[in-house]
Amino acid sequence: MIEVGLRIDVDTLRGTRQGVPELHEILARESIKASFFFSVGPDNMGRHLWRLLKPTFLLKMLRTQAASLYGWDILLRGTFWPGPLIGKHCAAVIRETEAAGHEIGLHAWDHQQWQNRIDKFTPDTLDIVIKRGYDALKEIIGKPPTCFAAPAWRITDDGLKILSRFPFSYVSNCRGNSIFRPQTADKITDDPLHIEIPTTLPTYDEIIGQQCDSESYNNYLLDLIKPDQLNVLTIHAEVEGIFCHELFADFLHQARSRDITFKPLGSLLPKAAEIPPGSIRKITQPGREGWIAAQQ
Ligand SMILES: [Zn+2]
């Protein structure tokens, strides 16, 4: 049997409202529990998408048909008016996720802001935005979220240090191939940094139209899942929960016949205290705009 950690990023109001309930159903059919990482503050993702109107992004729009992938309402959201608070509008969906036995983590207060401005965040700003998201999610589910996953795989040394002040049992901030204890470049921290469980597999928008088409997508991705390695897959409520939910349901079904099972990331944490140290650097990833953080 091959175990895969399943990380579900929820970035938008529409993803929370529409994508998450759809994913609940798909996962329940296969008796799968996963880790849901929620964005609970304003949905300004439309602003983010328009700001990215650069040649590489335009190519990606054409390649992945972003308008149909995200929906025009998401592309426009936050462009002309402040985005609605996701946690306020979708508290019931988030509570249902918790009640269904999935692991609940924090993704962001404001996904768009983190994704575009993390490089410029001061430690104080980092503390404010993480605390805002942490408190809001805690209020919704009635207990503290146990884990954190950085929007768009963007994290900095200051970000790692501020996250260590919050009682998460692990974080999932970068791409990589093994579970490790991150170290900042200066190796100076007040609290030990949280254990990192990196995403190991590519996302839908990174490989569709490149290495594979929607016909071959599931087989291509399943072939990348192997025994004797860490397997962590990140999906998005906006994509696998809405735009290609049938494809994803078929993916899970095929995985079962290959003896592949899916788990919340937290259940991949090793029992032994010995976790090797590692560092994180910025890389660019084919099919993805700008930088992402990766295990060195
Ligand atoms: Zn995200």
Residues whose N, C-alpha, C, O or C-beta is under 5 A from the ligand:
A	BS01	ZN	D9 D11 P151 A152
